[in-house]
Amino acid sequence: MKQLYIADDNTGFSEYIATVASREGWLPVICVNGQDLVEQVASGSGSALLIVDIYMPEMDGIEAIEGLVDVDRQLRLRFIAGGADAPFLAAKMIAEARNLSVERNIFKPLGKNDLIALLEQEARELGV
């Protein structure tokens, strides 16, 4: 099963990703913030792709990294935002220092063909 967790406070964007992903055979879970993401991922099992917004209220993408460190599952992260590279670099460095697998960043807006290509690549990497 191809599991996808989407953590973004922009519900329209999350729903767009979830719709495209479900049409591509993924089981998407929408999370409204980092805390929701950590709870959802911790309660699940199996390998999963996480698309995580850097900027969210309550617990942002960078803060969520700490909560994901102890989760015992194969996780691949893609950070997403519409802005400067500096927060991406910090998030990627923090996650990699904690042995989390982080791939190239995603910038908003994200076109449908680019999203499908990303999902196909991640499915191969996860072996699902």
MOGILIN-V205225 format. One line per field, one symbol per residue. ss: DSSP state (2 for helix, 1 for strand, 0 for the rest). phi: phi as a letter, one per 30 degrees, with the letter a starting at -180 (. if undefined). A space follows every 10 residues. Layout:
ss=???
phi=???
This chain:
ss=0111111000 2222222222 2220011111 1002222222 2220000111 1110000000 2222222200 0000111111 1000022222 2222222000 1100011000 0222222222 22222200
phi=.ccbcccadd dddddddddd dddcjccdbc cdaddeeedd dddcbidacc cbddcbdibd ddddeedced dcadbbcbdb acaddedddd dddddddcic dccedccddc dedddddddd ddddddic
